[in-house]
Amino acid sequence: MNSGIIAAAVVPHVPTLGLPENTPDFQLTLVEGERALGGALRELKPDLLVVNSAHWICTFGWYATSQSVHKGVCVADEAPDLIPGIRYERKGDAEFAVALVDEWQAQGIPGGRNDTPNYAWDYGSLVPLLYLDPEAKIPVVQIPTVIMADQTECMRAGRAVHATAKRLGRRAVFLASSAFSHDLVRGRHFKPKPEREALDQRFIDLLKRGAVAEAVAWFPEYSRAVVAEMNGKPLAALLGALQASHEDGAKLAGAQYGGYAQSSGSGNANVAVWCS
């Protein structure tokens, strides 16, 4: 079976999903969708998950987690009452992480290895995996959101994930842990403004149709208009990974799992694009 990016998905990480007792009824569709998406992803038998979290933030360079085992306690530093401490232990893929850093550096993208044993996961990385891979069987490599990287560089970084997976013969799934609209307000029950939700639905429709070229062309305008989370950087990396897979001959087709739901003015949904 083909190596490289075999699927990519936008997945929600709102902190109220971390523990079932904190999840309001209007967000249950996100949990149900994440579970259903996880089942579909696991059926592909991927070799690893590459998680680009909007909550692991690096200022200058791109790092890849190169630990052979990820083990620790995740606390939501911005909402410790919602996620006071979730223990995790998941396999890593050090060979892939090192090769990805080498690929970034070869392309002139500043990168480095995160191999410290003291590193603790952010909740944006962990929360989706609680439902996507509840038995923690699939190896994980994390990559950050880089403040100094513009959207073009993020797309290049995502393309490098595909190139690295292809070179190593890995079947990889790219996960952008991110909201769509992200103009936050206090009060988790508040929805995005109707015009922003409409733009989110248009972007989601592009992903569901596998229309990546159209999504890339519209992305700067879309991300500004909806105040995308972290300026849309994780979404841009996902688009780059999909572009690279498509250019290698993959046919793209997407699907949404569960509904669209709000969290403090943000818009969230589970949307996958399959590369066949």
Residue pairs with C-beta under 8 A, 6 or more apart in sequence:
1 171
2 171
2 250
3 165
3 166
3 168
3 169
3 170
3 171
3 172
4 162
4 163
4 165
4 166
4 170
4 171
4 172
4 244
4 245
4 248
4 250
4 275
5 161
5 162
5 165
5 172
5 173
5 174
5 241
5 242
5 244
5 245
5 250
5 275
6 44
6 46
6 171
6 172
6 173
6 245
6 274
6 275
7 41
7 44
7 46
7 173
7 174
7 272
7 273
7 274
7 275
8 173
8 174
8 175
8 176
8 238
8 241
8 242
8 245
8 272
8 273
8 275
9 37
9 41
9 173
9 174
9 175
9 176
9 238
9 270
9 271
9 272
9 273
10 176
10 178
10 180
10 207
10 235
10 238
10 269
10 270
10 271
10 272
11 34
11 37
11 128
11 132
11 175
11 176
11 177
11 178
11 270
12 30
12 34
12 127
12 128
12 177
12 179
12 261
12 263
12 268
12 269
12 270
13 53
13 54
13 55
13 123
13 124
13 125
13 127
13 128
13 177
13 178
14 27
14 30
14 127
14 179
14 188
14 263
14 266
14 268
15 22
15 76
15 78
15 79
15 82
15 83
15 123
15 127
16 22
16 23
16 24
16 27
16 82
16 188
16 263
17 23
17 27
17 30
17 31
17 34
17 127
17 130
17 131
18 76
18 82
18 83
18 86
18 123
18 126
18 127
18 130
19 82
19 83
19 86
20 31
22 82
23 31
24 188
24 189
26 189
26 261
26 262
27 261
27 263
27 268
29 258
29 259
29 260
29 261
30 258
30 259
30 261
30 268
30 269
30 270
31 131
31 258
32 257
32 258
33 256
33 257
33 258
33 259
33 269
33 270
34 128
34 131
34 132
34 257
34 258
34 270
35 131
35 132
36 257
36 258
36 270
37 132
37 257
37 258
37 270
37 272
38 131
38 132
38 133
38 134
40 255
40 257
40 272
41 132
41 133
41 173
41 272
42 133
42 137
42 138
44 171
44 173
45 171
46 138
46 171
46 172
46 173
47 93
47 138
47 139
47 165
47 170
47 171
47 172
48 93
48 96
48 138
48 139
48 140
48 141
48 165
48 170
48 172
48 173
49 129
49 132
49 133
49 138
49 139
49 140
49 141
49 172
49 173
49 175
50 140
50 141
50 142
50 143
50 161
50 165
50 172
50 173
50 174
50 175
51 125
51 128
51 129
51 140
51 141
51 142
51 143
51 175
51 177
52 142
52 143
52 144
52 145
52 158
52 174
52 175
52 176
52 177
52 178
52 234
52 237
52 238
53 122
53 124
53 125
53 142
53 144
53 145
53 177
53 178
53 234
54 124
54 145
54 177
54 178
54 179
54 229
54 230
54 233
54 234
55 122
55 123
55 124
55 125
55 145
55 177
56 121
56 122
56 124
56 125
56 142
56 143
56 144
56 145
57 144
57 145
57 146
57 147
57 230
58 144
58 145
58 146
58 147
59 146
59 147
59 148
60 110
60 146
60 147
60 148
61 110
61 111
61 112
61 146
62 101
62 104
62 109
62 110
62 111
62 112
62 143
62 144
62 146
62 149
62 157
63 101
63 111
63 112
63 113
63 114
63 143
63 144
64 96
64 97
64 98
64 100
64 101
64 111
64 113
64 114
64 141
64 142
64 143
65 92
65 97
65 114
65 115
65 119
65 140
65 141
65 142
65 143
66 92
66 94
66 97
66 98
66 101
66 113
66 114
66 115
66 141
67 92
67 94
67 114
67 115
67 117
67 119
68 91
68 92
68 94
69 89
69 90
69 91
69 92
70 88
70 89
70 90
70 91
70 92
70 121
70 140
71 88
71 89
71 90
72 87
72 88
72 119
72 120
72 121
73 85
73 86
73 87
73 88
73 120
74 83
74 85
74 86
74 87
74 88
74 120
74 121
74 122
74 123
74 125
74 126
75 83
75 84
75 85
75 120
75 123
76 82
76 83
76 123
77 122
83 123
83 127
86 123
86 126
86 130
88 121
88 126
88 129
88 136
89 136
90 129
90 133
90 136
90 138
90 139
90 140
91 136
91 137
91 138
91 139
91 140
92 139
92 140
92 141
93 139
93 140
93 141
93 170
94 115
95 168
96 139
96 141
96 164
96 165
96 168
96 170
96 172
97 113
97 114
97 141
98 113
99 164
99 167
99 168
100 111
100 141
100 143
100 160
100 161
100 164
101 111
101 112
101 113
103 160
103 163
103 164
103 167
104 110
104 111
104 157
104 160
105 111
107 156
107 160
109 153
109 156
109 157
109 160
114 142
121 142
124 177
124 178
125 140
125 142
125 177
127 177
128 175
128 177
129 136
129 140
132 175
143 157
143 161
143 237
145 230
145 233
145 234
146 153
146 154
146 157
146 233
149 157
149 233
151 219
151 220
151 223
151 231
151 232
151 233
151 236
152 236
154 233
154 234
154 236
154 237
154 240
155 216
155 236
155 237
155 239
155 240
155 243
156 240
157 237
157 240
158 174
158 236
158 237
158 238
158 239
158 240
158 241
158 242
158 243
158 244
159 240
159 241
159 243
159 244
161 172
161 174
161 237
161 241
161 244
162 172
162 174
162 241
162 244
162 245
162 248
163 244
164 170
165 171
165 172
166 248
174 237
174 238
174 241
174 242
176 234
176 235
176 237
176 238
177 234
178 228
178 229
178 230
178 232
178 234
178 235
179 228
179 229
179 263
179 266
179 267
179 268
180 200
180 203
180 204
180 226
180 228
180 229
180 235
180 266
180 267
180 268
180 269
181 192
181 196
181 197
181 199
181 200
181 226
181 227
181 228
181 265
181 266
181 267
182 226
182 227
182 228
182 229
182 230
182 265
182 266
182 267
183 192
183 193
183 196
183 226
183 227
183 265
183 266
184 264
184 265
184 266
185 264
185 265
186 264
187 264
187 265
188 262
188 263
188 264
189 262
190 262
190 264
190 265
191 197
191 262
191 265
191 267
192 200
192 226
192 262
192 265
192 266
192 267
196 225
196 226
196 227
196 267
197 260
197 267
199 222
199 225
199 226
200 226
200 260
200 267
200 269
201 260
202 222
203 215
203 218
203 222
203 226
204 256
204 260
204 269
204 271
206 212
206 214
206 215
206 218
207 215
207 254
207 271
207 273
208 253
208 254
208 255
208 256
208 271
208 273
209 253
209 254
210 246
210 251
210 252
210 253
210 254
210 273
212 239
212 242
212 243
212 246
212 252
212 273
213 243
215 239
216 239
216 243
219 232
219 235
219 236
219 239
222 228
222 232
223 231
223 232
223 235
223 236
226 267
228 235
229 266
242 252
242 273
242 275
245 252
245 275
246 252
246 275
250 275
250 276
251 275
251 276
252 273
252 274
252 275
253 273
253 274
253 276
254 271
254 272
254 273
254 274
255 271
255 272
255 274
256 269
256 270
256 271
256 272
257 270
257 271
257 272
258 269
258 270
259 269
260 267
260 268
260 269
261 267
261 268
261 269
262 268
